[in-house]
Amino acid sequence: MSGLTEHRREQIEMHRQVADMYRRRSGYAFSEAFQQERNDLLLGMTPADDDGLAVDLGCGTGILLDRLAGRFARVVGLDSSQEMLDGYVAGPTARGAVILLRGDMTQLPLRDASCDVVLCRSALHHMDDEVAVLREMRRVLKPGGSLVLGEPANDNVLTRLARAWVRRRPSFGRIHTIDRAYTRAQLRELLARAGLSVVREERFGFLAYPLCDNPDLVPVLKHLPAGLASALGAGLRALDRLLARVPLLRNQSWYAMLEARPVP
Ligand SMILES: C[S@@+](CC[C@H](N)C(=O)[O-])C[C@H]1O[C@@H](n2cnc3c(N)ncnc32)[C@H](O)[C@@H]1O
């Protein structure tokens, strides 16, 4: 990790500050259920391969790693923040299949065409040059392999305003470097510029997202009795599943998930 750019240094410092907040999410049942539902969707878009290699880039505290280990022979979780990686506690399904790497998504320590699946949950928007990083993902993907990407969406004016408020909260981290969200068209354009074509899209998170995603950033449900918070979280998630099916509303979600493949 020598020769860091100023942007990389700031990202590492910001994520050092927020690593505990990421770890604490799983301590709240309503937030854990929300994360699990998002992960179910992401994994539902991820082709499984018993003999294959899956890498989770910007894996943070490793929220996807154990479940990936149930579907792939080898799993690599890569992140530039040691404090984030330290938050990963391997469960029984990891079975020694998971390797953690402290590294940089802009220069992956992986061979060309070596990965069956590249996953990236909520990390692309922290990159200085997203197209360069997407090209790096494409480089390591086997032909016919899949990139499964989850990113904050920015198609809705209300979510834009709410996001601006959240960013001002002291718990967000004292250093704010690049932290974007993308419209549907912007995300597709970035992928196309990197030679990746979208084969599937899911939208996720309408009402539950702001209240359940990160209980320390928007501290509302965490102050309610646990049973009530879980029931409210479950109700909001059920409503969200309905909203995700309404054609005119589905693209107004807080979050977008895409599966993309290298263009031959
Ligand atoms: C918003 S967090 C998402 C973490 C995890 N994927 C999740 O969904 O919980 C973004 C992650 O990207 C990592 N990150 C930022 N820049 C990076 C880089 N250049 N290389 C590798 N990881 C990076 C951060 O340390 C952080 O863990």
The ligand as an SDF file (V2000), in Angstrom:
LIG
                    3D

 27 29  0  0  0  0  0  0  0  0999 V2000
  -19.4250    1.8530    1.7260 C   0  0  0  0  0  0  0  0  0  0  0  0
  -18.1850    0.6700    2.1600 S   0  0  0  0  0  0  0  0  0  0  0  0
  -18.9480   -0.8490    1.6500 C   0  0  0  0  0  0  0  0  0  0  0  0
  -18.4140   -2.0560    2.3920 C   0  0  0  0  0  0  0  0  0  0  0  0
  -19.1220   -3.3800    2.0840 C   0  0  0  0  0  0  0  0  0  0  0  0
  -19.0260   -3.7320    0.6840 N   0  0  0  0  0  0  0  0  0  0  0  0
  -20.5720   -3.3210    2.5190 C   0  0  0  0  0  0  0  0  0  0  0  0
  -21.4570   -3.2400    1.6550 O   0  0  0  0  0  0  0  0  0  0  0  0
  -20.8180   -3.3600    3.7270 O   0  0  0  0  0  0  0  0  0  0  0  0
  -16.9490    0.9370    0.9030 C   0  0  0  0  0  0  0  0  0  0  0  0
  -15.7130    0.0820    1.0980 C   0  0  0  0  0  0  0  0  0  0  0  0
  -14.7890    0.3050    0.0310 O   0  0  0  0  0  0  0  0  0  0  0  0
  -13.4690    0.3230    0.5610 C   0  0  0  0  0  0  0  0  0  0  0  0
  -12.5980    1.0510   -0.3760 N   0  0  0  0  0  0  0  0  0  0  0  0
  -12.6040    2.3740   -0.6810 C   0  0  0  0  0  0  0  0  0  0  0  0
  -11.6590    2.6460   -1.6060 N   0  0  0  0  0  0  0  0  0  0  0  0
  -11.0410    1.4540   -1.8970 C   0  0  0  0  0  0  0  0  0  0  0  0
   -9.9880    1.0750   -2.7850 C   0  0  0  0  0  0  0  0  0  0  0  0
   -9.3750    1.9680   -3.5900 N   0  0  0  0  0  0  0  0  0  0  0  0
   -9.6180   -0.2210   -2.8240 N   0  0  0  0  0  0  0  0  0  0  0  0
  -10.2380   -1.1440   -2.0180 C   0  0  0  0  0  0  0  0  0  0  0  0
  -11.2330   -0.8460   -1.1630 N   0  0  0  0  0  0  0  0  0  0  0  0
  -11.6370    0.4360   -1.1070 C   0  0  0  0  0  0  0  0  0  0  0  0
  -13.6220    0.9960    1.9020 C   0  0  0  0  0  0  0  0  0  0  0  0
  -12.5470    0.7440    2.7860 O   0  0  0  0  0  0  0  0  0  0  0  0
  -14.9450    0.4030    2.3940 C   0  0  0  0  0  0  0  0  0  0  0  0
  -14.7650   -0.7720    3.1330 O   0  0  0  0  0  0  0  0  0  0  0  0
  1  2  1  0
  2  3  1  0
  2 10  1  0
  3  4  1  0
  4  5  1  0
  5  6  1  0
  5  7  1  0
  7  8  2  0
  7  9  1  0
 10 11  1  0
 11 12  1  0
 11 26  1  0
 12 13  1  0
 13 14  1  0
 13 24  1  0
 14 15  1  0
 14 23  1  0
 15 16  2  0
 16 17  1  0
 17 18  1  0
 17 23  2  0
 18 19  1  0
 18 20  2  0
 20 21  1  0
 21 22  2  0
 22 23  1  0
 24 25  1  0
 24 26  1  0
 26 27  1  0
M  CHG  2   2   1   9  -1
M  END
$$$$
